[in-house]
């Protein structure tokens, strides 16, 4: 399918509800669809700021004219900036989520990791504006960002997570969240959306955490293995170190000296232990505690707890290292949020493209050099 038809069909299907924030006048020089398309292409091809997006457009103007109208030529970086400052970020996010849902597979038991990331330079001290904190959801099976929601500060993750989950298709999946997300309202939302949860427990839920720790440590080995009857151990060696991972599951919640009835759907307590042995150094042991509504094996929970960190390693790391997100100084209006959505569209398209067996940074370089490869990447927009 020609790239023109693919793109226009996708925008018509998933981005048509986006309202051009400019006043409608006869003097409007640039089509909104052209602006959106150049922004996505530029982000794919290595541009991390509006100056780079505009420079990309100028360098590829002849090629872009083969399928875009460009009545006023390539917009300046100020035009890009002005449009995306004013564009409704909530509208854009809803379009993004609808598009991702159309290109991702619904896979039972998919691990959907939810975590936050601060856009560090989006703060503006002169206007007492705090840095924007983005809460994102990552599908392990699809290796795609499913959606995101902005909060004004990290503490607001607790209210943002249920709202984000409400926008996603998570039925029959396992939602994993770190300790900040271990909240009864978040549990209620996950169960309401017909999904299961695996939530880390720390001192922010002091009584629950203490009860689990007491069950773990105030018993002898025989009692422990009776309570945590389901267990598994794996190990791997390499690069001068050995890592041993263990997981135990307790389904007899009556053994806890704690009333778990307020935690909707809870079925088990999960303990995950990681032991690292480095050559000529003392070994280190780390234990993490979880609650879950899933009725699964220890092996399943061990894998799920590891898969949760994909959101750090495959999303946040790529955004910071490949897209330089932490260096962005966009601060006005919805500009920072909207550019973050552009980055995530670009990242999803690059991850969806499988013919180039290299990292994101190299894929971006090749897309900038090779228009045919860029077309291959952009075809991922199609439903």
N, C-alpha and C positions, 0 to 999 in steps of 0.2 A: 504494500500500500504506500503511495507517495507520502512523503513527510508532511506536505501541506494538508492532505486529507486527514491523516492521522492526528495531527496537532489540532486542527480546527474541530474535528469530531470530539476530541477529548475535552477541549475548552468548552465547547457547546454543552457537553454532557455534565461536566463536573465544575467548571469555573464560570458558567454563564450567570450564576446568581451574584457574582462579585460586581459590585457597583463601582463604576468609575468615579473616584472622589472629586474629579474636577467639575467645574460648572460647565454645562453644555452650551457651547457657543459655536458660531460658524468659524471662529478663528482657532479652534482646537487643531493643532498641527500634527499630533501623534495619536495613532489608534491605541487604545488601551491593550488590545490583544497583542499588538506588536511589542509594546513595552514589556508585557509579561513574558512573552516568548524570548525576547533578547535577554531578559534578566535570568531566566532559567538556563539558556544556552551559555551565557557568560559565566554563571556559577559553576556549571559543569566543566567548562574549559579553563578554569583556574582563576577567575576573577573573584576576589574576596570583598571588594568594596564597590560603591557606585562609580567611582572614577575608573576602576578596572572594567566594570560592565560596559560603560560608555566607550572605552577604548577598544574593547572587544568588538562592539557593534560597528565602530568606524572601520576597523581592520577587515571585517567580514561583510561590509555593506553590499558589495556586488552580489555575493552569494545570497545574502538575506533577501535581496530584492527579487530573487527568483520565486519566492513563495510568500513574502510579506508585502503589504501595500506601501508602507513607509512614506506616506504623503509629505511629511516634513523632514525626510531623511532620518538619520540616527539621532535620538534625543541626547541632550547633554546630561552630564551626571547630575546637574541640579534638577533637571526634569524628572529623572528616575527617583531621586531623593524626595522631591516634593510629592510625587504621586504616592510613594509607599509610606511616607509619613502620615498622609491623610487616609490611606486605604484602611478599611475596617478590618483589624487583625482577627477578630472573632469570626467574621464572615469568611475570611481567607482560610482560617483553620478548619472550618466546617467543610469547605470545598476540598481541602487537602485530605481530610479524613475520608470523605466519600470516594475520592480518587484512589487512595491506598486500599480501601475495602474492595474496590473493583479489580485491582491487580494482584491481590493476595489470596492465598488459599485458606479456606476454613479447615483447620487441622485439629482434630480432637486431641486434648492433652497438650496442646501448644503451651509453652511457657511464655507468658507475657510479663516482662519485667517493667516495673514502674519506678522511676527515679528522677531526681531533680538535678539541674545544672544551672549555675549562676552565670549570666553574661557579664563578666567581671567589670568591663569598662562601659557598661550602659548606664552607670550612675552619673548624676550631675549634682555635685556638691553645691554649686551656686544657686540651684533651684530646689535644694533639699530633696532631690529625687534619688531614691535608692536603686541599686542595680536590679535588673529584671531577673527573676528566677523562673526557669522553664521546667515544667514537669512533663516528661515524655514517657511514652509506652513503646516497648520494643518487642516485636514478635521473633522468638528464637527460630521457629521453623521456617518462616519466610525471610528472616534476616532483613526486616524492614522496620522503619519507624512507622507506627500505626497512627500516632497523633501526639499533640503537645498542647499545653495550656500554660499561659504566663501567670505568675503571681508576683506581688510586689516585694516579697521577701521569703526566705527559706521556710519560716515558720508557717506560712500559708499553704504549704504542701498539703496539710491535713484537710483543708477545705477544697483545694483544687483537685485532689485525686478522685474523690467521688464524682465530681463534675466531668472530669476527663473520661472516667470509666463509663459514665452514662452515654457518652458519644460513640463508644467503640462497640464492636461486635466481639464479645468475649465468651459467649456461651460454650460450655464444655472445655474451657481452657483453665490453666492454673495461673493465677495472678501472684507474682512474687514482689514483695516490697520490703525495704529495710525497716529498722525499728521505728522510725518516725511514722510509718504507715500502719503500725499496729494500733489501730483505733477501732472502737466498736462501730462507729458510723461507716467506716470504710469496709469493715467486714459485712455489715448489713447491705451495702451497695453491691459488693461482689456476689453475695448469695442472691440478691434480688435480680442480678443480671445472669443468673444461672451458671455461674462459674465457681471454681474452688480457689482457695487461697493458701499460700505458704508465707507467713509473716514472721520476720525476725522479732524476737522479744528481748528487750533490755530494760534498764532501770526506769525508763519512762512509764512502764507498766510494772511498778515496783512490787506489788503484792503477787501478781502472776509470776513474775520473774523469780522472786524469792521462793515461791512454792515449787517451781520447777527445779531450781537449784537444790532445794532441800531434798526433793525426791531423788535427785541424782547422787548427792554426796552423803546424805545421812542414812545410808544403807550399806550393808556389806555386798560383796560381789554376787552372792546368790540372790539377794533381794533385787539388786539392780538388773540382773539378767532375767529375773521373773517379771519385773515391771516393764523393762525395755526388751521384750522377747524377740522382736524383729530387728535384725542387725545385718550389716554388710561391711566388708572392708576391701579396699582396692589400693594398689600401689603402683608407682612408676618411677623409673630411674632415668637420669640423663643430665648431662652438663655438670657432673660432679655432685649431684644431690639426689636424694630419694624423698618422695612425698607419699605419705600413707594417709588415706582418707577413710574415715569410719563414720557410720551412720547407725543410730538406734532409734526405734519408734516405740512409743508407749500408747496403746489404745485404751487402756483401763484408766480412764480419767478420775475414777473414784479414789485412786491412790493419791491424788493430789489433795493437799490440805488447802483447797481453794474451790470456790463455787464458780464453775466455768459456764454456767447457764446463760450468762449475759453475752457470751461470745457465740453468736449465732452460727450453727452448723459445725462447731468444732468437733473433731473426731480423734485427734491425736496430738501428742507432743513429739517433736523431732529434735534430736541432738546430732549435730554434725561436728566432727573433730578432724582437724588437719594437723599432721605431724610432719615437720620438715627436718631432714637430716642432711647437713652440709659437711663436706669433707673437712676434717680437722676442727670442727666447731660443734658446740653443744646443739642438740636438737631443740626445736621450738614446737610448742603445742598450742593450738588455738581451738577453742570450742565456741560454737554458735547454737543458739536455742531458737526454736520455731514452734508456732502453732499452725495447724492445718485442718481444713475441712475435707481434704481428700482421703479416700480409702485406698492407699497405695502402699507399695513395698518400700523397704529401706533403700533399695537400689534406685528406685524412681526418685525418692526425695533427695538422695545424694546427687544425682544428675541434675535435678531441678535447681538445687541450691548453687551448683556450679554454673548452670546456664543463666542464672540471674545476673551474673557479672558480665554477660555479653553486652548489656546496655552501657557499661563503662568501657569495655575493651573495643567494641565494634561501633558504638554510636558516639559517646562523649569523646573518646580518644580521637576518632576520625575528624570530628568537628573542630577540635582544638589543634590537631597536628596538620591535617590536610587542608582544612578550611579556615584556619586561624581565627576561629570564632571569638576566642578570649581577647583578641586584639581589636575587635570592632568597637568603634567609638560612637556608633549610632545611638542617639539619646532622645531625639525629638519625636513627639507623637507616637505612632505605632511602628516607626521605622525599624527599630531593633527586632521587634517580634516578627514583622513581615519578612525581613531579610533572613531571619532564622528559619522561616517556613521555606523560603527559596532554597536555602542550604539543604534542608531536609528533603525537598523534592529532588534536588541534584544528587544527594547521597543515595536516596532510594533507587534512582535511575541507574547510577553507576554500579550499585551492588546487584541490581537485577540483570545487568549486562554480564554475560558469562563467557563470551568468546575471548576476551583479553584476560589472560591468567596472571594478572599483576595486581598491585595494590591500588588504592583509590588515587593517590597522588600521580602515579604513572598513567592511569586511565584518564585523568583530567588533562594531563599534558598531551596525550595522543588525540583526545577529542578536540583540543585546540589546534593541533597541527593538521588533522585529517577530517575533512567535512563528512566523508562517507562513514567514518567511525562514529562521529557525532550523530549522524542520522540513525545509526544502529542503537545508540544509547537512547535517543529521543523516542524511538519506537516503543520504548517501555511505557510511555504515556498512554498507549492504547489500551482500551478495556478488553 
